[in-house]
Amino acid sequence: MKTYTAAVIGLSQISQGRLPKPRSLSATDPMPRSHVSAYAAHPRVKLVGACDLMPAALEKFNATWRDVHPDTRLYSDYREMLEAEKPDIVSVITPDDKHADIVVNAANRGVRGIWCEKPIATTLADADRMIEAVERNNTAMTVSHTRRWMPIFHKARELVRDKTYGELKILTATMYYSRAMMFRNGTHIFDMLCFLADARPEWLIGELEDGFDGFDRYRGDGGNEITSEPSANAYIKFANGVRANMMMLKSNNATNVLEMVFENAVARMAGDGQIVVNRVDGPPATSTRGAISVTQAIGHEDWLADRELGTLSELVQALDTGAKPALSPPRAARQTLAVLLAILESHKQGNAKVMIDAGPS
Ligand SMILES: NC(=O)c1ccc[n+]([C@@H]2O[C@H](COP(=O)([O-])OP(=O)(O)OC[C@H]3O[C@@H](n4cnc5c(N)ncnc54)[C@H](O)[C@@H]3O)[C@@H](O)[C@H]2O)c1
């Protein structure tokens, strides 16, 4: 089988973190939770280059990864690295407002596969020029909305598509968590609402956390400082009639809840990897309750193994076949960004109903 070369740009924790335990493609093993460890775990990809502007980040790579990636060359200029290494795959793990130029540059240089962190960008104009560049250059690109590689969400969408319990009507998500920041962490859940609704988001009514009335633009430098970014609530209408509610609240307690209301059942994603279903199509006394075990239901397809390794496996498969990665394509990530930006606009307009510029699918 063909092997591929890869390079990473930006060397923070999600890029080069390392768990103490070795991992495999098993769905039950700990997630690699970093790009560099996914490259270490994938038997057909060799990491040839790593780049960061900060010497300390490069030193950390040496301290953390030399035993596993002995030949990886280090760079402080990504253009120089792309020119010298000509990698097949590039990871873009810089702050959110710094994804666009790098993706466009890499696509124009002929990089075949791009693995870009989420959210895709901070403006729709940037997302559009990224999409234009990868489509014009026939580049395979995937965006790290990592829940798209988790079996539980595939099982949930299977319930939607198979109409096992009738049509999906309502999605309700609650993010009650210290880092309930709309762009940093919320993007994953807004993306899941789009994934599960399985239709274009049309319009929404949004609200930002108290004290963030002036937050009308996301600068992309969020992440480390929780107070730099608001949580957000939204009521979203999708083209197929599905309504979604997203409620976020920063809290030192932690719970994330996702519920799906179908015509004949309510399904709740439980923290233990199961979906608990309450049937509601009989009189209340006869309603039944059951749990779907997701590991059993989905099995161990390699690209569903876990988040980062799943993302890389799908990208490798795309390079093998010439197909485009289907699970988190840039146009889907643009839709999620459009939802986030529409919330800012709605709040600015006094919580008005605003149309979502979701672009073509
Ligand atoms: N998928 C996830 O669950 C997840 C988790 C954490 C972060 N992220 C995403 O990862 C990205 C990075 O976030 P972070 O908080 O780790 O960022 P960060 O600011 O902590 O680190 C980014 C690194 O990129 C480097 N960098 C910036 N511009 C560069 C350039 N032109 N060339 C080379 N290196 C450059 C910086 O020096 C820094 O070391 C963001 O898009 C963020 O949203 C995703």
The ligand as a Gaussian input file, in Angstrom:
#p B3LYP/6-31G(d) Opt

LIG

0 1
 N      -10.457000      19.837000      17.657000
 C      -10.347000      20.224000      18.913000
 O      -10.972000      19.660000      19.807000
 C       -9.431000      21.397000      19.228000
 C       -8.904000      21.562000      20.510000
 C       -8.029000      22.636000      20.726000
 C       -7.728000      23.526000      19.700000
 N       -8.291000      23.353000      18.467000
 C       -7.991000      24.264000      17.360000
 O       -6.602000      24.188000      17.079000
 C       -6.135000      25.436000      16.584000
 C       -4.995000      25.902000      17.448000
 O       -5.522000      26.244000      18.708000
 P       -4.611000      26.418000      19.990000
 O       -5.412000      26.933000      21.095000
 O       -3.852000      25.178000      20.191000
 O       -3.707000      27.622000      19.505000
 P       -2.441000      28.257000      20.200000
 O       -2.550000      29.702000      19.956000
 O       -2.269000      27.748000      21.587000
 O       -1.273000      27.604000      19.345000
 C       -1.154000      27.803000      17.990000
 C        0.307000      27.609000      17.584000
 O        0.412000      27.977000      16.218000
 C        1.628000      28.704000      16.068000
 N        1.510000      29.534000      14.867000
 C        0.735000      30.619000      14.655000
 N        0.913000      31.093000      13.398000
 C        1.820000      30.263000      12.819000
 C        2.417000      30.228000      11.527000
 N        2.129000      31.134000      10.581000
 N        3.327000      29.255000      11.264000
 C        3.628000      28.323000      12.212000
 N        3.098000      28.313000      13.444000
 C        2.213000      29.282000      13.742000
 C        1.770000      29.500000      17.350000
 O        3.105000      29.910000      17.559000
 C        1.281000      28.507000      18.380000
 O        2.326000      27.705000      18.878000
 C       -7.348000      26.369000      16.607000
 O       -7.953000      26.384000      15.353000
 C       -8.259000      25.726000      17.641000
 O       -9.631000      26.047000      17.465000
 C       -9.109000      22.289000      18.232000

